[in-house]
């Protein structure tokens, strides 16, 4: 499988697992799919860039943030599309009196997801009608208007897990810091968790400004940036919430913090983003 799912997609799929299964079963009845579902949903997937562009214009998102949103949402929708296809196959097996092993189901999921990625990259849906009419077997879809952006989205999808998953070295560093200075670290988190999310982001931004001005090696800067995002995630995970509002897991908040980091430093310190991606 050339592409893995990012933590935000994993978190959303896990949190909505029961709702997801209910939606899928409403579409699939005893292994028979309702006519047109795959086509309609696929049309929604390829419309993601246009939808995000509209939101970006209204909300003033910078271009890099818009591309991140496109990559994450496309990944999430392709995962749901794959879940739907795999469930249909499982129900077909069941109606035939057979069953799939966990390994067989996992392999099927990966193969269907890979197929969906390839289709996403080459499917001419949403191209201008006059361009679709010009398609021939010898013409490369990716040469047509709209396809280069899909390549960019897929490229970002491929790298997002490396960018927003905590490197092992950061997790080890956290373990050392929590063991050496437990009271100091806990005091920081207790103070931060009382702040609003906007205040937490502002504090993370100030910490970034301070770190990036320090005369230290870039690799050390990158590590400290990741550590700062991890403390941001600690605070958000432990924040008090109104009754009925569910908290997400730590990985979700870390990923959210790293997206904020990239939005802030993409134009000024792109080399730090490259180093973060390479941290292991």
C-alpha positions as CSV (number, residue, x, y, z in Angstrom):
1,X,0.0,0.0,0.0
2,X,1.8,3.1,-1.2
3,X,-0.2,5.5,0.9
4,X,-1.3,5.4,4.6
5,X,-4.1,7.2,6.3
6,X,-3.3,10.2,8.4
7,X,-4.2,10.4,12.2
8,X,-7.1,12.8,11.5
9,X,-8.7,10.3,9.2
10,X,-8.1,7.4,11.5
11,X,-9.6,9.4,14.4
12,X,-12.7,10.4,12.4
13,X,-13.3,6.8,11.2
14,X,-12.9,5.4,14.7
15,X,-15.1,8.0,16.3
16,X,-17.8,7.5,13.8
17,X,-17.5,3.7,13.4
18,X,-21.1,2.9,14.4
19,X,-22.6,5.8,12.4
20,X,-20.4,4.7,9.5
21,X,-21.7,1.1,9.6
22,X,-25.3,2.3,9.8
23,X,-24.8,4.6,6.8
24,X,-23.2,1.8,4.8
25,X,-25.9,-0.7,5.7
26,X,-28.5,1.8,4.6
27,X,-26.9,1.9,1.2
28,X,-26.2,-1.9,1.0
29,X,-29.0,-4.4,1.5
30,X,-28.0,-8.1,1.7
31,X,-25.0,-7.5,-0.6
32,X,-26.9,-5.5,-3.2
33,X,-25.9,-1.9,-3.6
34,X,-28.5,0.8,-4.3
35,X,-28.2,1.9,-7.9
36,X,-26.0,5.0,-8.4
37,X,-24.5,5.4,-4.9
38,X,-20.9,4.9,-6.0
39,X,-21.3,7.3,-8.9
40,X,-22.9,10.0,-6.8
41,X,-20.3,9.6,-4.0
42,X,-17.4,9.6,-6.4
43,X,-18.7,12.9,-7.9
44,X,-18.6,14.4,-4.4
45,X,-15.0,13.2,-4.0
46,X,-13.7,14.9,-7.1
47,X,-15.6,18.1,-6.2
48,X,-13.6,18.5,-3.0
49,X,-11.0,21.0,-4.5
50,X,-13.7,23.3,-5.8
51,X,-15.6,23.2,-2.4
52,X,-12.4,23.9,-0.5
53,X,-11.5,26.8,-2.8
54,X,-14.9,28.3,-2.1
55,X,-14.4,28.0,1.6
56,X,-10.8,29.3,1.4
57,X,-12.0,32.4,-0.4
58,X,-14.7,33.1,2.2
59,X,-12.5,32.4,5.2
60,X,-9.3,33.9,3.9
61,X,-7.3,30.6,4.2
62,X,-3.7,30.8,2.8
63,X,-3.0,28.5,-0.2
64,X,-1.0,25.9,1.8
65,X,-3.8,25.5,4.4
66,X,-6.3,25.1,1.5
67,X,-4.2,22.3,0.0
68,X,-3.9,20.6,3.4
69,X,-7.7,20.7,3.8
70,X,-8.1,19.2,0.3
71,X,-5.7,16.4,1.0
72,X,-7.2,15.5,4.4
73,X,-10.8,15.6,3.2
74,X,-10.1,13.7,0.0
75,X,-8.3,11.0,2.0
76,X,-11.2,10.8,4.4
77,X,-13.8,10.5,1.6
78,X,-11.7,7.9,-0.3
79,X,-11.4,5.9,3.0
80,X,-15.2,6.0,3.3
81,X,-15.7,5.0,-0.3
82,X,-13.3,2.1,0.3
83,X,-15.2,1.1,3.5
84,X,-18.4,1.0,1.5
85,X,-16.9,-1.2,-1.3
86,X,-15.3,-3.6,1.2
87,X,-18.5,-4.0,3.2
88,X,-20.4,-4.8,0.0
89,X,-17.9,-7.6,-0.7
90,X,-18.1,-8.9,2.8
91,X,-21.9,-9.1,2.6
92,X,-21.7,-10.8,-0.7
93,X,-19.5,-13.4,0.9
94,X,-21.9,-13.8,3.8
95,X,-24.9,-14.3,1.5
96,X,-23.0,-17.1,-0.2
97,X,-22.3,-18.7,3.2
98,X,-18.6,-17.8,3.3
99,X,-16.6,-15.4,5.3
100,X,-13.3,-13.4,5.0
101,X,-10.4,-13.6,7.4
102,X,-9.1,-10.4,9.0
103,X,-6.0,-10.6,6.9
104,X,-8.1,-11.1,3.7
105,X,-10.3,-8.1,4.6
106,X,-7.2,-6.0,5.3
107,X,-5.6,-7.0,2.0
108,X,-8.9,-6.3,0.2
109,X,-9.2,-2.8,1.8
110,X,-5.6,-1.9,0.8
111,X,-6.2,-3.1,-2.8
112,X,-9.5,-1.2,-3.1
113,X,-8.0,2.0,-1.6
114,X,-5.1,1.8,-4.0
115,X,-7.5,1.4,-6.9
116,X,-9.5,4.4,-5.7
117,X,-6.3,6.5,-5.5
118,X,-5.4,5.5,-9.1
119,X,-9.0,6.3,-10.3
120,X,-8.9,9.6,-8.5
121,X,-5.6,10.6,-10.3
122,X,-6.9,9.7,-13.7
123,X,-10.7,10.0,-13.7
124,X,-11.8,12.9,-16.0
125,X,-15.0,13.7,-14.0
126,X,-15.3,17.4,-13.3
127,X,-13.2,18.4,-16.2
128,X,-14.9,20.9,-18.6
129,X,-17.3,19.1,-20.9
130,X,-15.3,20.2,-24.0
131,X,-12.2,18.6,-22.6
132,X,-14.0,15.3,-21.7
133,X,-15.2,15.1,-25.3
134,X,-11.6,15.3,-26.5
135,X,-10.5,12.3,-24.5
136,X,-9.0,9.4,-26.4
137,X,-7.3,6.2,-25.3
138,X,-4.0,7.7,-26.3
139,X,-4.5,10.9,-24.4
140,X,-3.1,11.1,-20.9
141,X,-5.8,12.3,-18.4
142,X,-3.1,13.9,-16.2
143,X,-2.2,16.3,-19.0
144,X,-5.6,17.9,-18.9
145,X,-6.8,20.8,-16.9
146,X,-7.5,19.9,-13.3
147,X,-5.3,16.8,-13.1
148,X,-2.1,18.5,-12.0
149,X,-3.9,19.6,-8.8
150,X,-5.0,16.1,-8.1
151,X,-1.4,15.0,-8.4
152,X,-0.5,17.7,-5.8
153,X,-3.3,16.6,-3.5
154,X,-2.1,13.0,-3.7
155,X,1.5,14.0,-3.1
156,X,0.4,15.9,0.1
157,X,-1.8,12.9,1.1
158,X,1.3,10.7,0.9
159,X,3.4,13.0,3.1
160,X,0.8,14.1,5.6
161,X,1.3,11.1,7.9
162,X,5.0,11.8,8.2
163,X,4.3,15.5,8.8
164,X,1.6,15.3,11.5
165,X,2.5,12.0,13.3
166,X,4.8,12.4,16.3
167,X,8.4,11.2,15.5
168,X,9.6,8.4,17.8
169,X,12.5,10.7,19.0
170,X,9.9,13.2,20.2
171,X,8.0,10.6,22.1
172,X,11.3,9.5,23.7
173,X,12.1,13.1,24.5
174,X,8.7,13.6,26.1
175,X,9.2,10.5,28.3
176,X,12.6,11.8,29.5
177,X,11.2,15.3,30.2
178,X,8.1,14.0,32.0
179,X,10.4,11.7,34.1
180,X,13.0,14.4,34.9
181,X,10.6,17.4,35.5
182,X,7.2,16.0,36.1
183,X,6.0,18.9,38.3
184,X,7.2,21.6,35.9
185,X,5.7,20.0,32.8
186,X,2.4,19.3,34.6
187,X,2.2,22.9,35.8
188,X,2.6,24.1,32.3
189,X,-0.1,21.8,31.0
190,X,-2.5,22.7,33.8
191,X,-2.0,26.4,33.0
192,X,-2.5,25.9,29.2
193,X,-5.6,23.7,29.5
194,X,-7.5,26.6,31.0
195,X,-7.1,28.7,27.8
196,X,-9.3,28.7,24.8
197,X,-8.2,27.0,21.7
198,X,-7.5,30.3,20.0
199,X,-5.3,31.3,23.0
200,X,-3.5,28.0,22.9
201,X,-2.8,28.5,19.2
202,X,-1.5,32.0,19.9
203,X,0.8,30.6,22.6
204,X,2.1,28.0,20.2
205,X,2.7,30.7,17.6
206,X,4.7,32.7,20.1
207,X,6.7,29.6,21.1
208,X,7.5,29.0,17.4
209,X,8.7,32.6,16.9
210,X,11.0,32.2,19.9
211,X,12.3,28.8,18.8
212,X,13.0,29.9,15.2
213,X,15.0,32.9,16.3
214,X,17.3,30.8,18.5
215,X,20.8,30.2,17.2
216,X,20.7,26.4,17.2
217,X,20.9,23.8,14.5
218,X,17.8,23.5,12.3
219,X,17.3,19.8,13.3
220,X,17.2,20.8,16.9
221,X,14.7,23.6,16.0
222,X,12.5,21.1,14.2
223,X,12.6,18.7,17.2
224,X,11.6,21.6,19.6
225,X,8.8,22.6,17.3
226,X,7.4,19.1,17.4
227,X,7.8,19.0,21.2
228,X,5.9,22.3,21.5
229,X,3.1,20.9,19.4
230,X,3.0,17.9,21.7
231,X,2.4,20.1,24.8
232,X,-0.3,21.9,22.8
233,X,-1.9,18.4,22.3
234,X,-1.6,17.6,26.0
235,X,-3.4,20.8,26.9
236,X,-6.2,20.3,24.4
237,X,-6.7,16.6,25.4
238,X,-7.1,17.5,29.0
239,X,-9.3,20.6,28.6
240,X,-12.7,20.6,30.4
241,X,-15.6,20.3,28.0
242,X,-19.3,21.0,28.2
243,X,-21.5,17.9,28.9
244,X,-22.0,15.9,25.7
245,X,-19.0,17.3,23.9
246,X,-16.5,14.4,23.2
247,X,-12.8,14.9,23.3
248,X,-10.6,13.6,20.6
249,X,-7.4,11.6,21.2
250,X,-3.9,13.0,21.7
251,X,-2.8,12.1,18.1
252,X,-5.7,14.1,16.7
253,X,-4.7,17.2,18.6
254,X,-1.0,16.8,17.8
255,X,-1.9,16.6,14.1
256,X,-4.1,19.7,14.5
257,X,-1.2,21.6,16.1
258,X,1.2,20.6,13.4
259,X,-1.2,21.8,10.7
260,X,-1.2,25.2,12.5
261,X,2.6,25.1,12.6
262,X,2.9,24.5,8.9
263,X,0.5,27.3,8.1
264,X,2.6,29.6,10.2
265,X,6.1,28.7,8.9
266,X,5.5,27.5,5.4
267,X,6.4,30.9,3.8
268,X,9.2,31.8,6.2
269,X,10.9,28.5,7.2
270,X,10.0,25.8,4.6
271,X,13.3,24.0,5.4
272,X,12.0,23.2,8.9
273,X,9.0,21.4,7.4
274,X,11.3,19.3,5.3
275,X,13.4,18.4,8.4
276,X,10.2,17.6,10.4
277,X,9.2,15.2,7.7
278,X,12.6,13.4,7.9
279,X,12.6,13.1,11.8
280,X,12.2,9.5,12.9
